[in-house]
Amino acid sequence: MAQYTDLHTHSVFSDGTLTPTEIILLAKEKNLSSVALTDHDTVDGTEEFLQAGKKYGVEAVSGIEFAAYYDFLGKKTEIHIVGLFIDHKNKELLDATARIKKQRYERNIKMLEKLTEIGFPMTYDELYEISGCGNCTRAHYAQLMYKKGYTTEQIAEIVELGEEEIEDIIKNNNR
């Protein structure tokens, strides 16, 4: 009998919609033999995920996804690197994810200020409530904007901006 696995999932600790335990339960329901949790820049849900895997008899693979940037033909290009079978308690990894979380928080504060200036008032507390964990992504901005009654066109205008455009808005006040 064939065995299947999913080596790239995201939980509510990143931009997913399921808890780490719910990912394991869904994997079991779909008859997967194993599943990896590869949240963006965080291992905050990994312990819950590994424990749920043991409890429900699904091989749980610890992982993470990092963004990396490089210059490709004169343009800043983003790629994502997935790490599997990681030590989620490794001090260097935890230090790195803590730095990323701090940078993301600072960027979110600046972005929320800029969005408020251009007519889309939102607070960090509102964004945090949507994310549930503080690891706020574009998906969380979209959810908050929807909750606040913005049109799909307004949401798309803001959420579809790439990292470079967002940084440009923050640095140059160009909207």
SULGI-V195535 format. One record per helix or strand. SS is the DSSP state (h for helix, s for strand). FROM is the first residue (numbers start at 1). TO is the last residue. If there is no record, write none. Layout:
BEGIN
<<SS;FROM;TO> <SS;FROM;TO>>
END
This chain:
BEGIN
<<s;5;9> <h;20;29> <s;34;37> <s;40;40> <h;46;56> <s;59;72> <s;75;84> <h;91;117> <h;124;131> <h;138;147> <h;152;159> <h;163;172>>
END
